Amino acid sequence: PDATVADARAYVHTALSTNSLATLNHAKTHAETHAENRSANRSENPSESHTETRAETLSGNKR
C-alpha cells in the first residue's frame, strides 16, 4: 500500500473530527430549538411551571 501510518492517522483524525463537529452542530441546533420552544411556552402559559428535574423528566413523574 502507498499509505503510511501518518496518512492513516490523518485520515482517521479528519473523519472523527468531522463526525464530532456534525454531532456538536446537531446538539447545538436541538438545544437552541428546545430553548426557543420552552421560551414560547412560558410566554403563552406564564403560570405553568416548567422546572422539572432531569430525574422527573426521565421517569415521567412531574411535580
For each residue, the residues with C-beta under 8 A, 3 or more apart:
1:
2:
3: 7 8 11
4: 7 8
5: 8 9
6: 9 10
7: 3 4 10 11
8: 3 4 5 11 12
9: 5 6 12 13
10: 6 7 13 14
11: 3 7 8 14 15
12: 8 9 15 16
13: 9 10 16 17
14: 10 11 17 18
15: 11 12 18 19
16: 12 13 19 20
17: 13 14 20 21
18: 14 15 21 22
19: 15 16 22 23
20: 16 17 23 24
21: 17 18 24 25
22: 18 19 25 26
23: 19 20 26 27
24: 20 21 27 28
25: 21 22 28 29
26: 22 23 29 30
27: 23 24 30 31
28: 24 25 31 32
29: 25 26 32 33
30: 26 27 33 34
31: 27 28 34 35
32: 28 29 35 36
33: 29 30 36 37
34: 30 31 37 38
35: 31 32 38 39
36: 32 33 39 40
37: 33 34 40 41
38: 34 35 41 42 50
39: 35 36 42 43
40: 36 37 43 44
41: 37 38 44 45 48 50
42: 38 39 45 46 48 50
43: 39 40 46
44: 40 41
45: 41 42 48
46: 42 43
47:
48: 41 42 45
49: 52 63
50: 38 41 42
51: 63
52: 49 56 57 62 63
53: 56 57
54: 57 58
55: 58 59 61
56: 52 53 59 60 61 62 63
57: 52 53 54 60
58: 54 55
59: 55 56
60: 56 57
61: 55 56
62: 52 56
63: 49 51 52 56
